[in-house]
C-alpha cells in the first residue's frame, strides 16, 4: 500500500489537544484538497479524544481554519470548482470547501474509531503509561499493516515499540507548536523501523510542507534535549541571583537577559509557561528516568505544588505561570513566598534594568532582526559589543550563550543529533531563535 492509498484512511489520537488539533487540521486540509481533485476517491479522517466538549471545539476549529485556508487559496478553489455552475461567488466556493473538509471528518471517544486506519497519528498526553495503554489497544484493533506516527517529544520510541508489540511500525513524528504553522518536524527513526515507513514519513513531511530534521531515539531528542537543559540553566542562574537580590528580582533579570540580551522571541520563564510548567516537569522526569542526568528542578515541583501551571487557553493565549500576562505580555512575576504576583511597574523595571547595566544595542531586538537581510552581520557586531561589555547583564548573557552551546555540542557528541547544523535548525525553526547555539559569535 503506497502513501497515497494510506492517506485515504487516517486517524489522530488525542486530536482535540493543542498538538493533535494542529495535526488534524493539516491532514483534514490535505485530504479535502485530494478529494476535490480526485472525486472518485473516499477519504476518512478519524479524530479521537476523551471528551465531547473538546471534540466539538475541535470541529469548530477545523471549520474556522478551513475557511481561512479556502480564502487564501481562492484561485485554486476557482480551478477546482470551474465546472460547478452553482458556485459563483468567492464566499460560496469557500463555504463549499469548508463543507468538503468536514465531510471527511469523524469524531469519537473510542479508539475503535481508528481500527481501519492505515496511518495513525498519536498526540496523546506526554505520559508514558498513557501512550502505552493507547498503543496496546491499537495494536489489537488495527491490522498489522497500520503504521503509527507518534508526536512524543521525549519518550524513547523503542520503549513504546517493545512494550506494545508494534516494533517496525512506529516512527517519531514530532511536530512543533502550533503544528499548522511551525515548519519544523523532528523525525525519529527507532532501530528496526520499516524502511518503507521511513520513506513514507519523509514523503508525507514534504507534502505537508515541513522541514525535517532527523534525531536519534534518545529521550528528549534534539528539541527537548536542548530546551530542558537550557531551562535548567536559567533556573539555576535565577536561584543563584535570588540569594543577593530576591526571587522576584532575580527572575525578572534572568527573563530579561534570556529574551532581550540573547535576542530571543521570549524569555525562558515565559517559554516554560507557554509549554506548561506541568509539561516541563513531565519531560524532565522522562528524560531523567532514561538518561540519569540530574534533570530535575525543585522549583518546578514547588510551583506545581502551589497550583501554578502555566500553559495555554484553547485560543492559544498564555495562562499565568511564573509570569502573569495581560494582553499577551508579561505584567507580573509570581512570588512563591507571598503566593501572589508582583506587578512589573515602572519603578521596578527601571531598578532591575539599572542593575543589569546598559544593553549592548537597545535598538536591536528579535523582532527587528527576524526579517533583516543583514541579520548575520548585525548579530556578529552585536556579540562583539556584548563580549567587551563589563556588566551584570553582559556576564549573564555570555554565560547563557556558552552554556547553550555546550548543551548543543553534547547533543552532537552523544549522537542525538548527527550534525551541529541539525541542532541549529531545530532551535532556529522550532524555537524561532535568530541563530543556532553552535556558533562562534563570542570566540
Order of alpha helices (4+ residues) and beta strands (2+ residues): alpha-beta-alpha-beta-alpha-alpha-alpha-beta-beta-alpha-beta-alpha-beta-beta-alpha-beta-alpha-alpha-alpha-alpha-alpha-beta-beta-beta-alpha-alpha-alpha-alpha-alpha
